């Protein structure tokens, strides 16, 4: 294909340092002021028509450069989108991570996909997402069904609300009414910070990330946002038709530790794995689900042995269903 220039003038060196680039997507204004998203990118060694678009989870942003390197080594340009009010896109005075309708993200997803496919000339794109992004992205893909979509990788997608059936049914009714009337009402929850500590290299982990953008004890959640999540869960559980092979990865088990034990490092301490297993096939007609022994909630941030199993499963799926 025709070589492209090193980067568009609108792009700048990202906080990850060269050769990572970032560009701002202007999304206008809302009641809190200007709104932006940020598209981060890095080119493969040679010009290519292949790309990955990755979307982060809640209380998160893109920093998983080892995961990106796996795709870059296979000849994909790698893009990651920090959604509005997350990470690089979080502006002063904004309510972090907050929206009242997951379809609000259509605007930046549409824009990012257009930049990747139309401006940068990619016709073979793998969509990737983690946790809450693993709910938001499939909903968008189901609505848009872009022709360039070659595959989908969902890393511990959030497909249902944790807790008992009673909590999920009666609690959701109450929650939706509260979210409609008082969208910024904080929903109290207990976060012990063990998961964040298990990841960050200054604590018990091996990864470096910005604690202002990904706090150890997460961000506050609000009723309007949780209402939007439950609406998204309901839509997904009706069954989507994402038109590409899908790989869903998760840990093999969940746990609720109260101290920094191996459970924190070797299980999902955020979501319920049985729910991921139950709803994985609701994403589309062609889904591969793999439970990775010893993986964390963000499976690509697991300890080395589990991480190697994650990449082996990704390699197997990619070779079987995505490589053309």
Number of C-alpha atoms within 10 A of each C-alpha: 8 8 8 11 8 8 15 12 8 10 15 17 15 17 12 14 9 10 12 18 21 23 18 16 20 15 15 9 10 9 7 11 11 14 19 20 26 23 27 27 25 22 19 18 12 12 14 20 18 23 30 25 22 25 24 27 24 18 21 26 21 24 18 16 14 11 14 20 16 15 17 21 11 11 18 26 27 26 25 25 28 25 28 26 21 27 25 22 23 20 17 11 9 18 17 20 22 23 21 18 15 21 16 12 17 17 15 21 22 13 15 22 21 14 14 23 18 11 11 18 17 20 16 21 25 23 25 23 25 27 23 20 24 26 25 28 26 27 23 18 21 17 14 12 15 17 11 16 21 22 23 29 25 26 25 31 29 28 28 21 18 14 11 9 10 9 12 15 12 10 13 18 14 11 21 21 14 18 23 15 12 14 21 18 15 15 14 10 8 6 14 14 14 20 23 20 21 25 23 17 13 12 13 15 17 14 15 12 18 13 15 12 21 18 15 21 16 18 18 16 20 22 24 25 24 24 25 21 24 20 16 21 19 13 14 24 17 10 16 18 17 25 19 23 21 29 23 24 28 32 28 18 21 21 15 13 15 11 10 14 11 11 19 26 23 24 27 25 20 19 25 23 23 13 15 21 18 12 18 25 20 18 27 18 15 16 18 14 16 16 19 22 17 25 30 30 29 23 25 23 21 25 18 12 11 20 21 14 18 24 15 12 18 18 13 11 18 19 11 11 15 19 10 8
